[in-house]
Every structure is written in structure tokens, then in C-alpha cells.
């Protein structure tokens, strides 16, 4: 068993990663067990001893040294047998082929001399001491080239078959692992992976639909409500589009600036002598347009369409209170506005019975002409026409 250096969990010998924490355990011993045994190193072979050549001994050669001294036999004494000569030392073996030795020749025995009868036989002479033979010289050392080493054939050792664990395979490398492991023993991939949920559709990723629900928990109802909400928004946009556009333009009118615009042509349906229609747009409040009766109208025409933001009306003959009370003045009028496309819009205006300007907000686009029709007045009397001191028009800048 191999212990994990990080958490201490026991693992198999062939595991490379810890099954509990996934730490690397080091090199596995599987390779060392499954690999064939390496051939054992064999030292250089000992040089083979050369075959010993048969040593041949050459025939004995006569000694070149002085002969051993012997006592001369006395007269009448029987002669002693000659002392054996010492053999010369054997010559060392030679590498050349031996020569055939000559067969030894046995020496002829010397005849014994006749001894006289009156001579006492002497004891035989002692043989001369034999000198010890010198030791044979050692054979010379000959240099021999060493033989080539022959490597022994490797012996394959039987390896016990490793039992593979019977368990679920790794999802990454497919290696089988024990059921209790959390990480693969080969690649350290996590074995206990959670099942990833299916991706949400695009419309479910938008708030407030960004949440997961169980099947059959109101999904059909939410889809129905979503469809109804979309249909309602489309209907409201279609029906309320003019109102929405009006609100947008009104905001622009209030946030933007305004400028006065003068009409290119001014006409009236009727006027009193000395008070023409042009007096209502000359910029002077002490000059006025005088309408003889109710229902009279003042028409102002413009060169190009513009956004009519408001209309300012100065009722009465003057802005002074004393003079204001001396003439008739309108209290209610109607604005008939014509657009460039021929559309006509009507707006009723109520004027207060006091001197000074009175502003009427309109907010109509593409205006080409404006007609002011008098509907009601105060201070009327015989010989007192209805006076309109000034009419001003303002556009959006």
C-alpha cells in the first residue's frame, strides 16, 4: 500500500494519484514489476589458458662440468662400479614441434677384472654424493589477448498478474477505479461528478424568468401570462402611440427654448374702420383689431411649417386698466389650426377679463396657418367693437 503524502490515505501500489484528495503519489511500481528483468552484467571473461603443449625431453647431454672425483682403485682391488652421473636439468617446453628422440642405448657391462686369490677383497667404495638438481626454471609469461565477453542470455522472471480493480471507469481516461475513490488513480480526474443541468433557453436568461423550476410547477401558466403580457403591450403601443408621441413632444417643448414667429399674411373676415387685421400683429398693444360682431375671425398664414408651442393674446384696447374697461374685449375664442397635410385641429381658449397677455399652450407640429374666431365677449355696447390688441405665435427652437 502507498500512503498519500498530503492526507495519509492508503492507496494501491499501482495508483499514481490519491483517491481521497487527488494528490500525486509519485511514480508507480507497475512499470518496475511489468518490465522484463534486465540482463545481469557479466564481467570480462577470463582468458582461456592456452593448451599445454606436450613437453618433450631431449636426450641427456653429457655434462660439461668437471667429473666428480673418485678414488683410484688400489692395485689388486676389484674396481668399483662407476658412479651414476647426475642428469642435467630438463629444458623448458618450447612452442615448436618436438623432435623425435633417439632410442636410448644401453651401455655394455664392463667385464669384471680377475682378482688374485691372495688379495683380500676391499669393501666397495661409497658412491659419491649426488648433488641436488637445481629447480627447473619457470615457463616464461606470454601475453595473450583477452577473449571477447559473452553476455549471458537474460532470464525472464515470471511476474504476477496485477488484478485490475472492478469499478466504474474514469470519465476522462477510462481507467477502472474502486467504488470508494473520489479521484482517478491514473489522471486524478474527479470521479463523482454532478450531472450538469440542461442550458436554459434565451428567454429564460432574462430577468425575472432567470430561475429554474421543477417540471409541472406552473411552467405552462407562466408561459401563458408571458404571451398575454406581450399581446397587451403590442395593443397598448398601437392604441396609445399618438398619446405617447404627444407626451414625448410636450417634454421637448418644455425642456427646449421658444422663439416668436411672425406670420407672412394676416387677414380678417371683418373689421371696424381704422382698425384693420394687421394691427393685431404689428407688435403694439395700443393698436388693435376691431371685430364688429361675434363670429368674426382673424387668419394668420406662415411660409413654412413649424412646431406651434403656444399663442399669446392681448385682449382689449390697451393694457392699461382704465382704457381696458372702456372697450369691448373677448372672453372666449376658438383656435382653428391647419397642418401641412391638411389636417385641422380646433382648440377652445378661455380668456380672463383683465388687461395683459394671456398664454395658450398648443404643442402642434407642422402648422401652416392659425385662425382666431371670437365666440364670446364682455363690455359690448352700441358703437363698441370687440378689440384684440395683439396676437403672438411661438415656435420651438
Secondary structure, 3 states (H helix, E strand, C coil): CEECCCCCCEECCCCCECCCCCCECCCCCHHHHHCCCCCCCCCCCCCCCCCCCCCCCCCCCCCCCCCCCCCCCCCCCCCCCCCCCCCCCCCCCCCCCCCCCCCCCCCCCCCCCCCCCCCCCCCCCCCCCCCCCCCCCCCCCCCCCCCCCCCCCCCCCCCCCCCCCCCCECCCCCCECCCCCCECCCCCCECCCCCCCCCCCHHHHCCCCCCCCCCCCCHHHHHHHHHHHHHHHHHHHHHCHHHHHHHHHHHHHHHCCEEEECCCEEEECCCCCCCCHHHHHCCCCCCCEEECCCCCEEEEEEEEEEEEEEEEEEECCCCCHHHHCCCEEEEEEEEEEEECCCCEEEEEEECCCCCCEEEEEEEEEEEEEEEEEEEEEECCECCECEEEEEEEEEEEC
